[in-house]
């Protein structure tokens, strides 16, 4: 069962030791980066290969386009062309282009066509990259939800709801940015390789100067990237705390307003927001330092190129072409530097997903689909069931033996902490007995509750909690949530049995009336009646009411229980209650007393 989260809780260790916060990397940044690349490559498959091919094609076309600048400059400035001009003129003359105007026109047309083809290639690349990124993020989001839905209840119960919400919203968005940055790094790297090869072909000496300064830039980039990773983890931690405090406040909004605690909440959020802003400002400062270093190194590289060209008597055409290539290289270099820094900053988002998967542990081995076994309705027997929570000194139940007959209305009572919730969780398969077993049915048709029948068993039960779960949708959608679509007469019949038909019928839009978040427009008793009607529509073999009628007055509750028995004559009904009037309506009562059970 889902419990209430405290409105305010003690602040976690500010050093980041809170395991729930997403600032605890599963390994080094390099390890997480490699894991992200591996996951992305496996998911992208051939389509990622096609994207890389388009990146390579774009880089080659860029290089060829830059190479065409050499004949263009040679034809525009004959006196500075040197051997390049002689080679260009001779080549063009061999295909019938003799005059300077014809030769220049041919080269310019080729250049324009090349630019057009490159634009088409890059457009296709960008579309494919975007599709790959969005697909990978959807895949990871679905993986998180799947892991949550198949995790053991003991693991789920320990998780903070705010942590899950933060991962499925903020961290997933950051993961999308991480994938985009990863592809930018690939594109920039390919472009730089092609441009470096072109630079070597133009002039090995000039290329050596450029490569030397590029290595200098790498030396500057590495420590800044590491700092960016640390800042990214801190930013994620403070963003998580803001999300967590907001969830706590909204979870107890009524109490917060009634107790005039809103100012304390605002102050707490303001404190975390100030810390987050400081981290983001620090991240921007790192980016500014990288930009300053890049501009300085690029200007030094250009100056050294010119100095080397004059010193070594490199032709002017070659120098001009090399300078253009250097200018073109500055874009990919800047993109590569910023992208690497940004990647290290958002890698904690991927770390948060990996940590969540590790915390969830092994999934419950439930057989679903065609392989799932059907479950026959019958007696429910606890046979020598012992259950102990991990790390607990004493068991909740020890050697529990009891039977609940099919069609029986049984009450379950006991003081807080005697195991009522654990009993229900065992019965629904959320928890597994430490020893013993739970058996459904009689004789040759009996089945032990386990992975093979768990899916079929859950389809045969309905569970209604004290805090009725309603979604922010119409009453119709709330009634059919978790079951097949039913015609309106069936919905009205279920509402009538739950005593809610008059209430819903009085609403202007009837079944199409929109509910507020968690049904706050309705009273507690009205919400419980809607939840009971939804349970009836499942036509369950086992109906579990966990304090599900405590907001309904005693007289109306007795009528409701009678309606439930008539509506489900063959079903077993288990009512968890403290109210004596409720328990007196049961065929018998199971009283839990600190690992002991007695029949009353």
N, C-alpha and C positions, 0 to 999 in steps of 0.2 A: 504494500500500500504506500501511496505517496504521502509523506508527511509535510507539515508546514515548515518552511525555512524560517529561521529567526530573522526578525526585522534588522537588528544590528548584531554583529558578532565581533569578537576580539580580532583586531587586525592581525593578519598573518605576519610571520617573520619578515621584516623588511629586507633582510639579506637575500630573500628569494628562495628560502628552504621550503616554502609551502608547496607540497607535491602537486596540489591541484592547479597551481598557476602555471602558465605556459612558458615559464622562463627556465625550465630545467631540461637542457638538451640531452637527448639520448646518447650523444657522442659529440665529437668535435664538429666544428662547422664544416670542415672538409669532408668528414664522414657523412654528415647530413646532406651536404651538397651532392656527393657521389650517389647517395641513396635517391635523392630527388631526380637526378639525371637518369639513373637506372629505371626508376618507375616510369618516367616520362617516355623513355625510349621504348620500353616494353609496351606501353599503352599506344604510342604513336605508330609503331610497326612500319609498314610500307609507306603509309601516308607521311610519316616523319621523314622517311628516306626521300620521298618525292619533294618535300619541303627543303631538305638539305640540297637536293639536286638543283632546285630552283635558285637557292642561295648561291650555289656554285656558278650556275649559268649567269646570274646577275653580276657576280664578281668578275667573271671572264669578259662579259660584255662591257662592263665598266673599264676593265683593263684595255680591251681593244679600242674602246672609244678614246681613252687617254693616249694610246699609242698613235691614233690618227692625228693627234695634235702635232706630232713631229712633221709629217708631210705638209700639214696646213701652215705651220710656222716657216717651213723651208720654202714654200711657194710664195708666202707673203713677204719674206725677207731674203731674197736670193743671195745677198752678200754675206749672210751669216750662216748659210745652210751647210757649207762644208760637204763632207761625204754623204750626209743625209739627203741633201738636195740632189746630188748627182744620182743617187740610188732611186729617189722618187721619180725624177724626170725620166730616167731610163725605163723604169717599170711602166709608167703611164704611156710613154711613147710606143712601147711594144704592143699596146692594145689600140693604137690609133689616135691617142690624145696627145696632140703635139704642142698646141699653144698653151701659154700659162693660164689663160682664162678657162680653157677646156679642162685642164688638169685640176685647177682649183675647184671648178664646179663639180667635177666628179668626186673629189675627195669630200667636199661639203655635203653632197647628196648622200654619200655613204655614211658620213657622220650622223646626219639627221635620221636616216633609216635605222642606224644602230641605236640611237637614243630612243626611238619609238619602240623598237623591239624590246629593249631593256625595260622600258616603262611597263609594257605588257607583262613581261616576266615578273617584275617586282610586284605588280598588282596581284597577279595570281599567287605569288608567294605570300603576300600579306593576307590574302583571303584564307589560304590554307593554314597559315600559322595561327590566325585568329580562331579558326574552326578547331584546330588541334588543342589550343589552350583551353577554350571553353569546354571541349569534350573531356579533357583530362580533369578539369575542375569538377564537372558534373560527375565524373567517374569517382573521384575521391570523396565528394559529398555523399554519393550513394553508398560508398564503402563504409563511411562513418555511420550512416543510418542503419545499414545492414548489420554492422558489428554491434550497434546498440540493441537492435531488435533480437539478435541471436546470442547476446551475452548472458552469462549466468546472472541471476537476480542478485546474488550476493555481491557481485562486482558492481552492478548498476546502482544498488542501494547506497554505495559509498561515494558515488560521484556527485559533485555539485551541479545543480541544474544550470547555474550561470555559466559554468565552464563549458557545458555542451552548447548552450546558446551562443556563447562567444566563438567557439570553434566553427559552428555551422554558419555564422554570419561574418564576423570580422576576419577570422583566420582563413576561411575559405576565400574571401576576397583578396587577402594578402597572398594566398597561394596562387591565385590567378595572375597577380602581378609578378610573382616569382617565376612562373612559367613564361610569361611574356619577356621578362628580362633575360631568362635563360636562352630563349631563341634569339634575342637581340645580340647576346654575346656570341652565339654561333655565327650569325650573319656578319657581325663586325669582324670576327676572326677570319672568316673566309675572305672577306673583302680586303683585309690587311695582307693576307698571304698573296693574293693576286697582285695587289699594288706593290708589294715588296719585290715580287718576281719581275714586274715591269721596271721597277727602279734599278734592279741589278742589270737588266738588259740594256737600259739607257746608259748607266755608268756604274760600274762596280764600286768605284771610290766614293761616289755620292751615296750609293746605297749603304756602304759601310758606316758613313757618318750618321745616316738616318737610323740604322739599326742600333748603333751605339746609344743614341739619345732615347730610343724606344726602350732599351734595357734600363736606362736611368729612370725613365718614367715608371717602369715596373717596380723598381726598388722603392720608389715613393709610394706607389699604390698599395703594396702588400700590407704595411702596418696600418694604413688608414682603413683598409677593408676589414681588418681584424677589429679595429675599434668600432667600425660601423656595425659589425655583428653583435658586439656587446651592447651597443646602443639599441639595436633592434630588439634584443631580448628584454632590455629594460622597458622599452616602449610597449612591448606586448604585455609585460607584467602589469604596468600601470593601466593600460586599456582594459585588461581583464578585471582588474579591481574595480574600475568604474562600472563595467558591465555587471559585476557581481553585486556591488552595493545598490545599483539601480534595481536589480532583480529582487533583492531583499526588501527594498523600500516598497516596490509595487506589490510584492507578495503580502505585505502587511499594511497596505495603504490606509485602510480604514482606521486601524489602530494608530498609525502614525499621525493622521490628521486629528483623531480624537484626543491623543496625548500631546498634541502640539510639538511633535518631534521633527517637523519638516525642516526647521532651521539646522538641526544637527545633521540631517541628511545632506542638506545643501553644503554645509561646511566640510563634510567628509568628501563629497564629490569634488568640491573646489580644491581641497588639498591634493587629491589624486590627479586632478586636471592640471594643477600647477606643475607637478612632477612630470607628467606626460609632456606638457608643453616644453619643459626644460630639455627633455630628451630629444624631442623633435627639433628644437633649436640647435642642439649639439650636433644632430645628424646633418642639418643644413650647413652648419659650420664646416663639418668634414667635407661636404660636397664642394663648398666654396674653396677650401684649401686645394682640393684636387683640381678644380678649374684653374686656379692661379698657377699651380705647378705645371699643368698641361700647357697653358699659354706661354709660360716662360720657357719651357723645354722646346716647344715648337718654334718659337722665335730664335732661340739659340741654334737649333738645327738648321733653320733657313739661312742664318748668318754664316754658319760654318760651311754650308753647301756653296754659297757664293764665294766665300774665301777660297775653298778648295778648287772651285772651277777656275778662278783667276790664276791661282798658283799653278795648277796643272794644265792650263790652257785648254779647258774643255769647251767645245763649241757652244756658242750662245743658244742655238736652237735646242741642244741637249739640256742646257741649264734651265731654259724656260720650261721645257717639258717636265723636267725633274721637279721644278718648283710647283708646277700645276699638280703633279702627282702628290707632292708633299702636302699641298693645301687640301687635296681630296682625302689624303690619309688622316688629316687632323679630325675629320668627322667621325670615322670609325674608331680612331684612337680614343677620342673623347667619349663616344658611346660605350666603348669597351670598359673604360675606366669607371664611368658612372654606373654602368650596368653591373659590373662586378661588385662595386660598393653597395648598390641597391640590393643585389642578390643576397649578400651577407646580412643585410639589414632585415630582409623579410624571410630568411631561412627559418627563424624560430616558428613561423606559421606551420611549416612542414614538420618541424620537430614536435609541435603541439599535437598534430595528428598522429604521429608515430607514438608519442607518449600515451595518448588516449587508447590506442590499440593495445599497447602493452599493459595498461592498467585494467582494461576489460578482460584480458586473459583469454583462455580457451572458450570457444563458443559451446552452447548447449547442442549436443548431437541429436537434433530433432528430425525425424523422418517426415517429409512433407510430400504433397503431390500424390502421384499414383502409388508410391511405395508406402504411404501412411495407412495404418490399419484402422478399420472402423471399430468403434467402441460400442459394445452392447450396454444398455442401461441396466443397472442392477445394484446389488448391495455394495457398499464401500467399506472395506475392512483395513484397519491399521493393524499390521501384524508385527508385534515386538519392535515397534518403531522407536528408535533413539535419534534425537537430533541435537547437535551441539554446534553453535556458531564458532568459526575459526578463532582460536585464541581464548575462547571463553573457559572459565574455570569449571563451570557446572553445565550440564546439559539442560536444554529447555524441556525435552521429553526423554524419558528413559524407559524402554521396554513397554511402550504404549500399545495396548490391545483394546480395540473397540470396533463396533460395527454400526453402520447407519443403513437401514433398510431402504430399498427403493420405494418412493412415494411417501416417505416419512418426513414430518416436519419437526426438526430438531433445533433446540436452542443451544447456544454456546455462550457460557458466561464465565466470569472470573475476574479477579482484581487485575489492575494494570501490572504488566510484567510477567503474567503467568503463562503467556504463550498463545494467546488467541490469534494474533496476527501470524505467528509462525505456523500454527495449525492450518490456517487458511492458505498460506503460501505453500505448504507441503501438499495440500489437497489440490491446488491448481497447478502443481508442477513447477512453481517458481523456485522452490527449494527442493533438495533431495535429502532423503533420510541418511543420517550417518550410518545407521544400522537398521535392519528390518526392511519391510516393504509395505506399500499401499496397493491393495488389490481391488479391482473393479469387477463385479459380476460374481456368479456362482458356478460351482462345479467345473465341468469341461469348458465352459464359456468364460471362465475367469481370466483376467489379464492383469499383469503387474504394471503399475504406472511407471512408464519409462519412455525412452526416446522413440520406440516403435509406435506407441499409441498416443504420445503426448499431443500431437497436432489434432488427431481425431477427438481426444478427450476435451481439449480446450474448445473445440467447436460445439461440444455438447453442453457447455456450461455457460452461465451468465453470472457476472459479479457486479454488485452494486455497492459502492462505498458510501460512507457517511458524507464525504465531500463530493457530491455528484459531479462527474466530469461532463461538462457541456462545451461544445465548440462554438466559436463565433460565426454561426451560420443560422439557417432557418430551423424552425422546429422540425420540419420534415427531415432535413439532413441529420439533425441530432437523433431522431428516432431510428433512422436507417443506418447510422454510423456503425460499422462493424458487422453488418448483415446484408443480405440481398435486398435489392429494391423491392418494396411492397406497394400494392395499390392502396389508394386512400382509404377505402373501407376497412382494411386491416389496421391501418394506423389509428383510425378513430376508435376501432374496437379495443385496441391495446390501451389507448388513452382512457377509455371508459372504464376498463378494468382497474386502471391505476388511479381512477378518480380525478383525472385531469381533462376529460373531454369538455366539461362545462367551461373551465378556465380558458382552454385554447379556443373553443368556439366563440367566446366573447371577444376575442381579439379581432380587430378589423381584417387582418390578413390571414387569420386562421393558421393553417399549417405552414404558410409561407412567411409567418412573422419572424423577423430577424432577431436573434439573441445577441445581447451584449457579450463581451468577453467573459467566459465562464458563467453566463446566465445571470449576471448581477441585477437585471431588471426584475427577476423573479424572487420570491421569498425562498427560504431554505426548504420548506415543505413542498413548494411548487417544483423546485428543481429536483427534489427526490422523486416526485411523481413522474416527471418526464423521464428520469433515468430508469424507473421501474417499468414504464411502458416500453422503453427501448429493450430492456431485458426480456420482457414477455415476447417481443417480436422475434427473438432468437429461438423461441420454442425449446428451452433448455431441458436437459435431463437432470441437471443439478443447478439450482438457483441459490446463490450465496448473497445474503443481505448483511453487510457489515455496518451495523448501526445505521442502516439505510432508511429507517422510518422514524428516527429520533426527533426530527423536526416536525412531525405530524402529531396532532393531539391524540390522546389515547383512544377515544371513541372512533375517530376516523381511521386510526391504525388497525383496530379490530375488524372493521369493515374491509379494509384493504387486504389484510391477511386472509380473510375468508374468500375474497375475490381471487387472490393468487392461488388458493387451493382448488377453487373451481376451474380456473383457467389452465392449471397444470396438474391435473389429477394424478398423473403417473410420475411426476417429477419429485425428486428429493429436494427439500428446501432446508437450508441451514441458515439460521438467524443468529447473528452475534449481537447481543443486547445486554444492557444492565437493568432496564426497566422491568419491574416484576410483572406488570400487566402484559408486556410483550412475551415474556417467558411462559406465562400461564397459558397462552394460546398455543404453545407447542405440545407435541405428543410427549416429548421428554426433553430433559435439559442435561447437557454435559457441562459439568462444573470443573474448570481448570484451577488447580491449586499447586503452584510451584512444582512442576514436573509430575504431578499426580492428577488423575482424572477420576471423577465420581459421577454416577448417574443420579439425577434428582427427579 
